[in-house]
Amino acid sequence: MIVSILRSECGRTLKIVALMLLIMQFGSMRSRAQQSLTVVSVLEGKNNGIRKDSLRETIDVAYYSPLYSSILNPANDKYTNSVSLYVDENDRRVADSDFKVDVFLTLIWTDMHGIQDSINGKKLTIDYRRSQDTTAKHRAYIMMDSCRKLKIRIDSLSLNGALWDVTRMLVLENRMEISRQFIFDCENTVTGLDHETGPVSSEMNFDKLLVSWDPSTAPGTTDYDLEWSWIDYEARDRYKVAGVYNANSIFKNNSTRITIPGNQISFGIPLLYDGEGLLFYRIRPIQIGDNDQVIPGTWTEIGSNYFHFEEGHEPSLNWQVSTSFAEEGKHKTVIQYFDGTLRNRQSVTKDNDTETTVIAETLYDYQGRPVINILPAPTLNKVIEYAHNFNRFSSDVYAKDLYDIVPELDLACNMVTPPLDSVSGTSQYYSSNNLLINSRIGNLHNYIPAAFGYPFTETLFYT
């Protein structure tokens, strides 16, 4: 879904530019055969866990709890059990030498028919080489299936002559993967729905409404439908019935609906609207079945589930915003700010990984032609807003006079646009003044090249 809004300086939305629903085929990405659950229990050598008589057990908690009555057909449950011994690659300690270790286990399990069985003497071997040796073995497995319970016990270890504690680098993992279908009740709903504004900038702006809810206790909930709608404040009474806000009227037209995973308990609704208004929102649990059939639950009531946005986004500026949505609530917002002649001056988006904004700017000459195109650069700001004086020259001269000049003929080849000031903006990012440099070990920002004040391209016009 792509939603685009154009705002004028007079304080009213000019028009909705586009509202398109893109039917995208994500077959391999959204295949929902059954509800899945993974249970993992580990023994870590760094915590002295890899030793004789250490135990770990995985249990299908839902099967052995009151949730059992909500399982559609327990006989159709599918289990994949694995026991693995591996080198902890996330541990920063360096191996003193190559080593080989054998771990002997006893496995005790309960199958899908409730029958308990066991086997001992199962061996897992790690053959670790510090060099890039193709014969090395850094992970070993034992695979099983159909176990509702699986307990592992270390019977003994063989260090094969190692002179140091090689177990400190090892992890023994007991993993159970469960796939099943729960009975889903269409009367299921969501509780604890609430909201708060997102991070606030130094300019006292915020760009999202963080909506949260209680984790679903309803069996069979695989996803949520979250829906919101913006109502102009002056038109609010049109959406009331007997003095009460009516959901059928509010969400009938121009609402936005997304589907997000069932393990998610919050979502940031983009709050980039023009002028004063009310943002209404609601949510319901759903189940996506084997054939992608959607079984919906019950929407939450409106009640107090709305936010009164009093001023709107950047009321003194011209801007256009576009938000694109993909699967599982992934989205991207890009906003463009325009001057009085509706020329694009600044584009702002947000890096969804770091939750910081990225800004690009264009400078124009006296004839209104784009002359200076400045590279996009990340900032430390977490709010989408117009960045005043983001890129500037070190001189106090009015910017256009620095690059839009008519020199005498014999000086034409010697006229050079001065560098941008590296105390802020893009020029700071592409310089040794970058505030992200040396902020932590292994920081990729340490390898950003220096632009020496020229992180832009310049277009020269000749007549």
C-alpha positions as CSV (number, residue, x, y, z in Angstrom):
1,M,0.0,0.0,0.0
2,I,1.3,3.5,-0.9
3,V,-0.3,6.5,0.7
4,S,0.8,10.0,-0.5
5,I,-0.4,13.3,0.9
6,L,0.4,16.8,-0.5
7,R,0.2,19.7,1.9
8,S,0.0,23.4,1.0
9,E,1.3,26.4,3.0
10,C,-2.2,27.7,3.5
11,G,-2.8,25.0,6.0
12,R,-5.0,22.6,4.1
13,T,-4.4,19.4,2.3
14,L,-4.5,20.0,-1.4
15,K,-5.3,16.5,-2.5
16,I,-4.7,12.8,-1.9
17,V,-2.2,12.1,-4.6
18,A,-2.4,8.3,-4.6
19,L,-3.9,5.5,-2.7
20,M,-2.9,2.2,-4.2
21,L,-3.2,-1.3,-3.0
22,L,-0.4,-3.4,-4.5
23,I,-1.3,-7.1,-4.7
24,M,2.1,-8.7,-4.2
25,Q,2.7,-12.4,-4.4
26,F,4.9,-13.4,-1.4
27,G,4.2,-17.1,-1.6
28,S,7.5,-18.2,-0.2
29,M,7.5,-15.4,2.4
30,R,4.0,-15.7,3.8
31,S,3.2,-19.4,3.5
32,R,1.3,-20.1,6.7
33,A,0.6,-23.8,6.9
34,Q,0.2,-24.1,10.7
35,Q,1.1,-22.2,13.8
36,S,4.7,-22.9,14.8
37,L,6.6,-22.8,18.1
38,T,10.2,-23.4,18.9
39,V,11.5,-24.4,22.3
40,V,15.2,-24.2,23.0
41,S,17.2,-25.1,26.1
42,V,21.0,-24.8,26.1
43,L,24.1,-25.7,28.2
44,E,26.9,-23.2,27.8
45,G,30.5,-24.0,28.5
46,K,31.3,-20.5,29.5
47,N,28.9,-20.9,32.4
48,N,30.4,-24.3,33.3
49,G,27.4,-26.1,31.7
50,I,29.4,-28.7,29.7
51,R,30.2,-31.2,32.4
52,K,29.2,-34.6,33.6
53,D,25.6,-35.1,34.7
54,S,24.4,-31.7,33.3
55,L,20.7,-31.9,32.2
56,R,18.5,-30.0,29.8
57,E,14.9,-30.8,28.8
58,T,12.5,-29.4,26.2
59,I,8.7,-29.9,26.7
60,D,5.7,-29.1,24.6
61,V,4.1,-26.8,27.2
62,A,0.8,-26.3,25.3
63,Y,0.2,-30.0,25.1
64,Y,0.7,-30.5,28.9
65,S,-1.4,-27.5,30.0
66,P,-5.0,-26.3,29.8
67,L,-4.3,-25.1,26.3
68,Y,-4.6,-28.8,25.2
69,S,-8.3,-28.3,24.7
70,S,-7.7,-25.6,22.2
71,I,-5.5,-27.8,19.9
72,L,-7.5,-28.7,16.8
73,N,-6.2,-32.3,16.5
74,P,-3.2,-33.3,18.6
75,A,-2.6,-36.4,16.5
76,N,-1.7,-34.1,13.6
77,D,1.0,-32.2,15.6
78,K,4.4,-32.3,14.0
79,Y,7.7,-32.3,15.9
80,T,11.3,-31.9,14.9
81,N,13.8,-32.5,17.7
82,S,17.5,-31.9,17.4
83,V,20.4,-32.1,19.8
84,S,23.5,-30.1,18.6
85,L,27.0,-29.5,19.9
86,Y,28.8,-26.5,18.4
87,V,31.5,-23.9,18.9
88,D,30.1,-20.6,20.2
89,E,31.1,-18.3,17.4
90,N,29.8,-15.2,19.3
91,D,32.3,-15.7,22.1
92,R,35.3,-13.4,21.7
93,R,37.8,-15.7,23.4
94,V,40.4,-17.1,21.1
95,A,41.2,-20.9,21.2
96,D,44.6,-21.7,22.7
97,S,45.1,-24.4,20.1
98,D,43.3,-26.8,17.8
99,F,41.2,-29.4,19.7
100,K,39.0,-32.4,19.5
101,V,36.3,-33.2,22.1
102,D,33.8,-36.0,22.3
103,V,30.6,-35.6,24.4
104,F,28.6,-38.8,25.3
105,L,24.9,-38.3,26.0
106,T,21.8,-40.2,27.3
107,L,18.6,-39.2,25.6
108,I,15.2,-39.7,27.3
109,W,12.0,-38.9,25.4
110,T,8.3,-39.2,25.4
111,D,6.7,-39.8,22.0
112,M,3.3,-38.6,20.7
113,H,1.6,-41.7,22.1
114,G,2.9,-41.0,25.6
115,I,5.5,-43.8,25.6
116,Q,8.8,-43.1,27.3
117,D,12.0,-44.5,26.0
118,S,15.8,-43.8,26.2
119,I,19.1,-44.5,24.7
120,N,22.6,-43.9,26.0
121,G,26.1,-43.7,24.6
122,K,25.2,-41.2,21.8
123,K,28.3,-39.3,20.8
124,L,28.8,-35.8,19.5
125,T,32.3,-34.8,18.2
126,I,33.8,-31.4,17.6
127,D,37.1,-31.3,15.7
128,Y,38.1,-27.6,15.8
129,R,40.9,-26.1,13.6
130,R,42.0,-22.5,13.9
131,S,43.1,-22.6,10.2
132,Q,40.7,-22.8,7.3
133,D,40.7,-26.6,7.1
134,T,37.8,-28.3,5.2
135,T,38.1,-31.4,7.4
136,A,37.3,-29.4,10.5
137,K,34.0,-30.1,12.2
138,H,32.6,-27.2,14.3
139,R,29.0,-28.5,14.7
140,A,27.5,-32.0,15.3
141,Y,23.9,-33.1,15.3
142,I,21.5,-35.8,16.5
143,M,18.1,-35.5,14.8
144,M,14.9,-37.0,16.1
145,D,11.1,-36.4,15.6
146,S,7.8,-37.0,17.2
147,C,9.0,-36.3,20.8
148,R,6.7,-34.2,23.0
149,K,9.4,-34.3,25.7
150,L,13.2,-34.7,25.2
151,K,15.7,-34.7,28.0
152,I,19.5,-34.9,27.5
153,R,22.1,-35.8,30.1
154,I,25.9,-35.6,29.7
155,D,27.4,-38.9,30.7
156,S,31.1,-38.2,30.0
157,L,33.5,-36.1,28.0
158,S,36.8,-36.9,26.3
159,L,39.1,-33.9,25.7
160,N,41.6,-36.0,23.8
161,G,44.6,-34.7,25.5
162,A,43.8,-30.9,25.4
163,L,45.8,-29.0,28.0
164,W,43.2,-26.2,28.4
165,D,39.5,-26.1,29.1
166,V,38.1,-26.5,25.6
167,T,34.5,-26.8,27.0
168,R,34.4,-23.0,27.6
169,M,33.9,-22.6,23.8
170,L,31.1,-25.1,23.4
171,V,27.3,-24.9,23.5
172,L,25.0,-28.0,23.8
173,E,21.6,-27.2,22.5
174,N,18.3,-29.1,22.9
175,R,15.8,-27.8,20.3
176,M,12.1,-28.7,19.7
177,E,10.1,-27.3,16.8
178,I,6.4,-27.8,16.9
179,S,3.8,-27.2,14.2
180,R,0.1,-27.5,14.9
181,Q,-3.3,-26.0,14.3
182,F,-5.3,-24.4,17.2
183,I,-9.1,-23.9,17.4
184,F,-9.7,-20.2,16.8
185,D,-12.8,-18.4,18.2
186,C,-14.1,-15.5,16.2
187,E,-15.1,-13.8,19.4
188,N,-11.5,-13.4,20.4
189,T,-10.4,-9.8,20.8
190,V,-7.4,-7.8,22.0
191,T,-7.0,-6.2,25.5
192,G,-4.8,-3.5,26.9
193,L,-4.9,-1.3,23.7
194,D,-3.2,2.0,24.4
195,H,-1.0,4.6,22.8
196,E,1.8,7.1,23.4
197,T,3.7,9.5,21.2
198,G,7.1,8.4,19.8
199,P,10.4,10.1,20.4
200,V,10.3,13.9,20.6
201,S,12.9,16.1,18.8
202,S,14.6,19.2,20.0
203,E,12.0,21.1,17.9
204,M,9.2,19.4,20.0
205,N,8.1,17.4,17.0
206,F,7.2,13.7,16.8
207,D,6.4,11.6,13.8
208,K,4.6,8.5,15.0
209,L,2.0,7.2,17.4
210,L,3.2,4.1,19.3
211,V,0.2,1.8,19.7
212,S,0.6,-1.2,22.1
213,W,-1.5,-4.0,23.4
214,D,-1.3,-7.0,25.7
215,P,0.1,-10.3,24.2
216,S,-2.7,-12.5,23.0
217,T,-3.8,-15.3,25.3
218,A,-6.2,-16.5,22.6
219,P,-5.0,-19.8,21.1
220,G,-4.7,-19.9,17.4
221,T,-3.8,-16.2,16.9
222,T,-1.2,-16.1,14.2
223,D,-1.4,-12.4,13.2
224,Y,-3.2,-9.1,14.0
225,D,-5.1,-6.7,11.8
226,L,-4.3,-3.1,12.8
227,E,-6.4,-0.3,11.2
228,W,-6.3,3.5,11.6
229,S,-8.1,6.4,10.1
230,W,-7.5,10.2,10.1
231,I,-10.5,12.6,10.6
232,D,-10.2,16.3,10.2
233,Y,-11.1,18.0,13.5
234,E,-13.7,20.3,11.9
235,A,-15.5,17.2,10.5
236,R,-15.5,15.1,13.6
237,D,-19.2,15.4,14.3
238,R,-20.1,13.8,11.0
239,Y,-18.7,10.5,12.4
240,K,-20.9,10.4,15.4
241,V,-24.1,8.5,16.0
242,A,-26.2,9.7,19.0
243,G,-23.1,11.7,20.1
244,V,-20.8,8.8,20.1
245,Y,-18.0,8.1,17.5
246,N,-19.2,5.3,15.2
247,A,-16.6,2.8,13.9
248,N,-18.6,2.0,10.7
249,S,-18.5,5.6,9.7
250,I,-14.8,6.3,10.7
251,F,-13.3,3.2,9.1
252,K,-15.6,3.0,6.0
253,N,-13.4,5.2,3.7
254,N,-9.7,6.2,3.5
255,S,-8.6,4.0,6.4
256,T,-5.3,2.1,6.4
257,R,-5.1,-1.6,7.4
258,I,-2.0,-3.7,7.8
259,T,-1.4,-7.3,9.0
260,I,1.4,-7.9,11.5
261,P,2.8,-11.0,13.1
262,G,1.1,-12.5,16.2
263,N,4.2,-12.1,18.3
264,Q,4.3,-8.3,17.9
265,I,2.7,-6.2,20.7
266,S,3.3,-2.7,19.4
267,F,3.4,-0.7,16.2
268,G,4.4,2.9,15.3
269,I,1.7,4.5,13.2
270,P,3.2,7.3,11.0
271,L,1.8,10.6,12.3
272,L,2.4,12.9,9.4
273,Y,-0.9,14.7,8.8
274,D,-1.9,18.2,8.0
275,G,-3.6,20.4,10.6
276,E,-5.6,19.5,13.6
277,G,-7.4,16.2,13.6
278,L,-8.1,12.9,15.3
279,L,-6.3,9.6,14.5
280,F,-8.6,6.6,15.3
281,Y,-7.2,3.1,15.5
282,R,-8.4,-0.4,16.3
283,I,-7.0,-4.0,16.2
284,R,-8.2,-7.6,16.0
285,P,-6.6,-11.0,16.2
286,I,-6.7,-13.2,13.2
287,Q,-5.7,-16.8,12.2
288,I,-4.2,-17.5,8.8
289,G,-4.9,-21.2,8.0
290,D,-3.3,-23.9,5.8
291,N,-4.6,-22.5,2.6
292,D,-4.0,-18.8,3.5
293,Q,-7.7,-18.6,4.6
294,V,-8.1,-15.7,7.1
295,I,-10.3,-16.2,10.1
296,P,-10.9,-12.8,11.8
297,G,-11.5,-12.1,15.4
298,T,-13.4,-9.2,16.9
299,W,-12.3,-5.6,16.5
300,T,-11.6,-3.5,19.6
301,E,-14.1,-0.8,20.5
302,I,-13.3,2.8,19.8
303,G,-13.7,4.1,23.3
304,S,-10.7,6.3,24.0
305,N,-8.6,4.6,21.2
306,Y,-7.9,7.8,19.3
307,F,-5.3,10.6,19.4
308,H,-6.0,14.3,19.2
309,F,-3.2,15.8,17.0
310,E,-3.6,19.5,17.6
311,E,-1.1,21.3,15.3
312,G,-0.3,18.8,12.5
313,H,3.1,18.3,10.9
314,E,5.2,21.4,10.1
315,P,2.2,23.7,9.7
316,S,4.3,26.6,8.3
317,L,5.9,24.6,5.4
318,N,4.8,23.0,2.1
319,W,5.4,19.3,2.1
320,Q,4.4,16.0,0.5
321,V,4.7,12.6,2.3
322,S,4.6,9.1,0.9
323,T,4.5,5.9,3.0
324,S,4.9,2.5,1.4
325,F,3.8,-0.6,3.2
326,A,5.0,-4.2,2.6
327,E,4.3,-7.5,4.4
328,E,4.3,-7.8,8.2
329,G,3.9,-4.1,8.7
330,K,7.3,-3.1,7.1
331,H,7.0,0.4,5.8
332,K,9.1,3.3,4.5
333,T,8.2,7.0,4.8
334,V,9.7,9.7,2.6
335,I,8.8,13.4,2.9
336,Q,9.7,16.3,0.6
337,Y,9.7,19.9,1.7
338,F,9.1,22.6,-0.9
339,D,9.8,26.4,-1.0
340,G,7.2,29.0,-1.9
341,T,7.7,28.2,-5.7
342,L,7.1,24.5,-4.9
343,R,10.7,23.5,-5.7
344,N,11.9,20.5,-3.7
345,R,14.4,21.8,-1.1
346,Q,14.9,18.9,1.3
347,S,14.0,15.2,1.3
348,V,13.8,13.3,4.6
349,T,13.4,9.6,5.2
350,K,14.2,7.2,8.1
351,D,16.6,4.3,8.3
352,N,14.4,1.6,9.9
353,D,17.4,-0.2,11.2
354,T,18.9,2.6,13.3
355,E,15.6,4.6,13.5
356,T,17.5,7.8,12.5
357,T,16.7,10.2,9.6
358,V,18.5,10.5,6.3
359,I,18.5,14.0,4.7
360,A,19.2,15.1,1.1
361,E,19.1,18.7,-0.1
362,T,19.1,20.7,-3.4
363,L,20.2,24.3,-3.8
364,Y,18.9,26.5,-6.7
365,D,20.3,29.5,-8.5
366,Y,18.6,32.8,-9.0
367,Q,16.8,31.5,-12.1
368,G,15.3,28.6,-10.0
369,R,17.5,25.9,-11.7
370,P,18.9,23.0,-9.5
371,V,22.6,23.7,-9.2
372,I,23.9,22.0,-6.1
373,N,22.8,18.5,-5.4
374,I,24.1,17.4,-2.0
375,L,24.5,13.7,-1.1
376,P,22.1,12.1,1.4
377,A,23.5,11.7,4.9
378,P,22.3,10.1,8.1
379,T,21.7,12.1,11.2
380,L,21.3,11.4,14.9
381,N,17.7,12.7,14.8
382,K,15.0,10.0,15.3
383,V,12.1,12.2,14.2
384,I,11.1,13.1,10.6
385,E,11.1,16.9,10.4
386,Y,12.6,19.7,8.4
387,A,16.2,20.2,9.3
388,H,16.9,24.0,9.4
389,N,20.4,25.0,8.3
390,F,21.4,21.4,7.8
391,N,23.9,22.1,5.0
392,R,25.6,25.5,5.0
393,F,28.7,27.2,3.8
394,S,31.3,28.5,6.2
395,S,31.0,32.0,4.7
396,D,28.4,34.5,5.9
397,V,27.6,35.5,2.4
398,Y,24.1,34.6,1.2
399,A,24.5,31.1,-0.3
400,K,23.4,31.8,-3.9
401,D,26.1,34.5,-4.1
402,L,28.7,31.8,-3.5
403,Y,27.8,29.7,-6.6
404,D,25.5,31.7,-8.8
405,I,27.8,34.5,-10.1
406,V,28.6,36.0,-13.4
407,P,32.4,36.5,-13.4
408,E,34.4,38.6,-15.7
409,L,35.5,36.6,-18.8
410,D,39.2,36.3,-17.8
411,L,38.2,35.0,-14.3
412,A,35.6,32.4,-15.4
413,C,37.9,29.5,-15.2
414,N,39.1,30.4,-11.7
415,M,35.7,30.6,-10.0
416,V,35.2,27.7,-7.6
417,T,32.3,27.1,-5.2
418,P,33.6,27.0,-1.7
419,P,33.3,23.9,0.5
420,L,30.5,23.2,2.8
421,D,31.1,23.7,6.5
422,S,32.0,20.3,8.2
423,V,30.5,21.3,11.5
424,S,27.1,20.0,10.4
425,G,25.1,18.2,7.8
426,T,26.5,16.0,5.0
427,S,29.9,17.6,5.0
428,Q,30.3,16.7,8.7
429,Y,29.2,13.1,8.0
430,Y,31.8,12.7,5.2
431,S,34.7,14.1,7.4
432,S,36.7,13.4,10.5
433,N,34.1,15.4,12.4
434,N,31.5,12.6,12.0
435,L,30.1,12.0,15.5
436,L,29.6,8.3,14.7
437,I,33.3,7.6,14.2
438,N,34.9,5.6,17.0
439,S,31.6,5.3,18.8
440,R,32.2,1.6,19.2
441,I,34.6,-1.1,18.2
442,G,34.2,-2.4,14.6
443,N,32.1,0.6,13.6
444,L,31.6,0.7,9.9
445,H,31.5,4.5,10.1
446,N,35.3,4.4,10.6
447,Y,35.7,3.6,6.9
448,I,33.5,6.5,5.5
449,P,35.7,8.5,3.0
450,A,36.3,12.2,3.6
451,A,34.7,14.6,1.1
452,F,36.9,17.5,2.1
453,G,33.8,19.8,2.1
454,Y,32.6,18.8,-1.3
455,P,29.9,16.1,-0.8
456,F,27.9,17.5,-3.7
457,T,27.7,17.8,-7.5
458,E,27.4,21.1,-9.2
459,T,25.8,21.9,-12.5
460,L,27.2,24.9,-14.5
461,F,25.0,26.6,-17.1
462,Y,26.5,28.3,-20.1
463,T,25.0,30.5,-22.7
